[in-house]
Amino acid sequence: MTFGQSKLYRSEDYGKNFKDITNLINNTFIRTEFGMAIGPENSGKVVLTAEVSGGSRGGR
């Protein structure tokens, strides 16, 4: 089964313009049980949550 990649965009002017920054997440697919949230310490930031496989800690 093949899935498409997710796209991630960034706006620095309150949504007037957006820049494609998908390359910063290595063109991965953002699963629905993960996602995005408003930064807890700075509501001007969005936090992207994801899971990666591999690594010394088992990918968690």
C-alpha positions as CSV (number, residue, x, y, z in Angstrom):
1,M,0.0,0.0,0.0
2,T,1.4,3.4,-1.0
3,F,0.5,6.7,0.6
4,G,1.2,10.2,-0.7
5,Q,3.3,12.7,1.2
6,S,2.0,15.4,3.4
7,K,2.7,19.1,2.7
8,L,3.7,21.6,5.3
9,Y,3.5,25.4,4.7
10,R,4.7,28.3,6.8
11,S,3.4,31.8,7.0
12,E,5.3,34.7,8.6
13,D,2.8,37.4,7.7
14,Y,-0.4,36.0,9.5
15,G,-1.6,34.0,6.6
16,K,-1.2,36.5,3.7
17,N,1.5,34.3,2.1
18,F,2.7,30.8,2.6
19,K,6.0,29.1,1.8
20,D,6.2,25.4,1.2
21,I,8.6,24.0,3.8
22,T,7.8,20.3,3.2
23,N,11.5,19.6,2.8
24,L,12.0,20.3,6.5
25,I,9.9,17.2,7.3
26,N,11.8,15.1,4.7
27,N,8.6,14.8,2.5
28,T,7.0,12.4,5.0
29,F,3.4,11.5,5.5
30,I,1.8,13.0,8.7
31,R,-0.4,10.3,10.1
32,T,-3.8,11.3,11.5
33,E,-3.1,10.2,15.0
34,F,-0.3,12.7,15.0
35,G,-0.6,16.2,13.7
36,M,-0.2,19.8,14.6
37,A,-1.0,21.8,17.8
38,I,-0.5,25.4,19.0
39,G,2.7,25.9,20.9
40,P,2.0,25.7,24.7
41,E,4.5,28.5,25.5
42,N,4.0,30.6,22.4
43,S,0.6,30.7,20.6
44,G,2.4,32.2,17.6
45,K,4.1,28.8,17.0
46,V,2.7,25.6,15.7
47,V,4.1,22.3,16.9
48,L,4.3,19.4,14.4
49,T,4.2,16.0,16.0
50,A,5.2,12.8,14.2
51,E,6.9,9.4,14.7
52,V,10.1,8.3,13.0
53,S,11.4,4.8,12.8
54,G,14.9,3.7,13.7
55,G,17.4,5.4,15.9
56,S,19.0,4.3,19.2
57,R,15.8,4.7,21.2
58,G,13.6,2.6,19.0
59,G,12.1,5.4,17.0
60,R,10.1,6.9,19.8
